[in-house]
Amino acid sequence: MPIWEVPPVTITRPVPAHDRPDPRVDLHSASLALSRDARTMTVTARLRQPTSPTAPNWWLGSSLDRPGIVWGLNLDGSDRWQYVVHLRGDPNLGAYGFVERGQERPSRVTCNANASFDGEEYRVTFAIGCLESIPRRIRFTASVRLFDDSASGRLLGDHQPPVFSDWLTPPVVAHG
């Protein structure tokens, strides 16, 4: 049970894919939670038609932007993401995850993360140490991008979604 949890963000419009919604990139909900001991954070996503991260749409292509699910974390009220949590796929490894510092170029990975897919929900859990500290407040957004079926490297889905969750202020937690 998390100590605090952001209410799920529900995307009410389908993610456009060549003027038609593709259920593989149709994000239904996303969430963010901090563990009771405030040592780990978990982000989740559910899609209308979930697919395994071992499927070719998750890895077969050559574009520089990579496919997967991203959660943009905002800590300061700007429109920028101070941290980005990634869930990506590999034909042999399955789901893998990492956290990077904001939208910097070049990006800077702050830590690896535990990623999983249970057939319905995608989940990434990472140590709070991946962030500079437990944030005083946080909001997030999520998006999905997967390669189309042509193996051309063309990505389906949103690049940067416009919807942020409401602000959440975590309680102060003392570690013993």
N, C-alpha and C positions, 0 to 999 in steps of 0.2 A: 504494500500500500504506500503510495508516494506521500511525502510530507506536504507537497503542494502540486497542483496540476493545472495546466492551461486547459480550458474547455476546448474540445475538438473544433477545428476549423472545418466547415463544410463548404465545399466548392459547389455552387448552385448551377453553374454553367458547365457544359462539357468542354474539355480541352480540344480545340479545333485541330483536325488533322486533314489537310487538303480539303477544306470546306466540309468535312464530315467528321463527326466525333469517332475516334478510335477507342474502344473500351479498354485497351491495354494502357492508355495514358490518361484515362478518366479518373482523376483523384476524387474519391468520395469523402475522405476525412483524414486528418492528420492530428497528432497530439504530441505534447512534450510533458515530461514529468521528471521530478527530482526525487531520488530515493529518500527514504525516511532518515537515513544517517547523513544525507546531503553529500555523499561521496560520489554518486553517479547520476547521470542524466540519461533519459531514454526518450527517443523520438520514434513515432510510429506513423505508418500510412496504410490506408486501404484503398484499393483500386476497384473499379467496376468489374474488370476482368483481369485478375492477378495472373502473372506468368512467372515461372521460375527464373531466377537470376542466371541459370545455366542456359536459358534459351538464347538463340542467336540474336534476337532483338536487343539483348542486353550488352553484347560485346562485338558482334560481327559488323564491322564498318571501319572507315578510316578517317572520319572527321576529327578535327582537333578537339572540339567540344565532345565530351564523353557522355554516353547515356547513363541513366540511373535515376535515382530519387535524391533530391537535395532539400534540406531544411535550412533556410536562412535565419540566423538568430540576430535579433536587433536588441541592443542594450542601451542605446542613447537617444532614441526618438527620431533619428534621421531616417532616410529611405534606404540606407545602406545596411548591408549585413556585416556585422563585426566578426561573426564566425559562420562557417558553412559546414554542415554535417552531410556526408555523402554515403549513399548505399549504392554500390556498383555490383556488376555481375561478371562471372568468369565461368567458362565451360567446365573447368576442373575444380575450382575452389568453391563455386557457388557464390553466395552473397559475401561481400567484404565491405568494410567501412573505414572511414577516417574523418578527422576534423581538420579544417584548415582555417587560418586566420583571414577573415573577411574576404573582400573582393580585390585583394592586392594582386598586382602583376609584377613579378612572378608571385604565385601563391606560395604560402608557407604552411606546410602540414604541421599541426601542433601535436597530434597523436593518432595512433591507430585506434580503431573502435571495434567492438563486437557487433557484427551484423547477422541477421537471421531472417528467414522467410518460412512461415509455417503452413503455407498453402493459401492463407487468407490475408495475413498481416505481415508487413515489412517492419523490421525493428532494428534500431541501432542504439547501443548502450556504450557510453564512454565515461571516463573518469572526469570529475569536475575540474581536475587539474589541467585538462585540455584548454580550459578557459583561464584567464588570468586570476579569477577568484569567483566565488559564488556571486552571481549578479544581484544588484539591489533590485532590479526589475528586468523583465525580459518579455519579448514578444517574438513570434516566429511566423514564417510562411513556408510553404512547401510546393514543390513542382516535380513533375515526372517528364523525362525525355527518353525515348527509346528509338532505336533504328527502325526504319520501315522494313518491309519484307523484300525489298529489291536488292539488298546488300550493296547499295550505292553509297552508303554513308550518310544518307539524308535522315535527319532526326525528326521525330514526331513529338508534339507537345509544346508546352510553354518554356521559354528560356528563363524568364524572371517573372513570377506571378505577382499580381498587384495586391493580394489580400494578406494583411497581417492579422494575427490573433489579437485579442485584447491584451492589455498589459497585465502582468502578474508580478506581485511582489512576494518573494519567498520569505518565510520567517527566519529569524536569526537562529542558527543551530550551533550549540556548543558541543564540540567533540571532547570526549573524556579520555 
